[in-house]
Amino acid sequence: MIEEKNSINNINCSFKKLKKIVNFIKRRNIIQIFNSLKKNKSKSFRYLYNLFLNNLNNFSKKYNYNINFIKIKYIFVTKGKIYKKIYPRAKGKCDFLKRITSNVFLCLIYFLNG
């Protein structure tokens, strides 16, 4: 078994949105995951598609592989940093804007014997 780990930190997507997508992805085959991630054009799907693509490119540089023998060992989402911006308003008041980020971790396994 060969493992390849990859992660993306501080994605500008909320934790709840990414968590739903990751739960959908966990139980799928790699080919099904690529087809579903390619079809959707939203920002969170693009981040996950690039994460899978980078991970598979790392495999192809190191080893010759068959995509049918690659499985997901784990994929999970954690909450990232929250960036706060202050907007000054009239009469000495201000508004706050929160930028919520999240982190995605992925580990793929390649079974050598199938």
N, C-alpha and C positions, 0 to 999 in steps of 0.2 A: 504494500500500500504506500502510495506517495501522497503527501498532503501539500496543499498550496493555500496559504492564508493571505487575506487582503482585507483592507478596511478603508472606509471613507469617513473622515471626521468633519464635523461642523457643516452638515448639509443644511441648506435653508428650507427645510421641510419640517413639518410638525411630527412629533413622535407618534401620534395616533394614526396619521395617514400612512406613514411608513410601516407601522406595526401591522395594519390590515393587509398591505401588499405582501409583506414578508410571510405572514401566516398562510396566504394563498400560495406562495412560491414553495414553501417547505415540502409539500407533499407531491410535487410535480417532477417530471423527468427534465433533464437539461434542455432537450430539444423543445419541449412544451414551454419551458420557461422563456427561451429565446423568442419563440413565436409570440407569446403573450406580451413580452416586454417591448418587442419591436412595434406591435400594432398600436399601443397606447403612446400618445405624444405628450403626456403630462410630465412635469418636471421630476417628480419622484420616480416615475418609471424610467426616465432617461438616466438618472443617477444609478439605479440598480442595474440597468443594462450595461452601462460603462464599467461597473464593478465586476460583473460576470465576464465581460469581454476582456478586461485586463487580466483577470485570473486565468482565463483560458489561453491568452497569449503568453503568459508566463509558463504554462504547461508546454505549449508548442515550442518555445525556445529551448527548454531543457530536455524534453522527451518527445518521442513520436507517440501519439496517443490516438485511441479510438474514442469518440465522444460518447459512445454507448456505455462505456465502463466508468464514466465519471459520475459520482454521486455527491450530494451535499452532506457534509458532516454536520455542520451547524451554520446557521445564519440568524443573527439577532440584532435588535435595534436598542440603543440606549439613548437617554436624553443627553444633549450636548449643552453648550454654553447658552446663556440667554443674554443677548446684547440689549442694553437699554439706551434709548435716545430721549433727550429732553427737548421739547419744542416750547420756547417761551411764548406766552400769550399776553394779552392786554391786562392791565391792572395787577401786574406782579404774579400772575398765575402761570402754570405750565401744564403741558400735556406730556404723557409718557407713552412711548412706543416700544413694545417688546419684540425683538427678533428671536424667535425660537428656533434652535438648531437641534440636530440629532446625529448620532454616529451609527454606522452600519458595519458589522463585522461578518466576514464570510470565510468559510473553510471548505474547500472541495477535496475529495479523495478520489484517486485513480487506482482501481483494482487491476493489478498486473495480470492476474490469471483469468479475469473475467468472472 
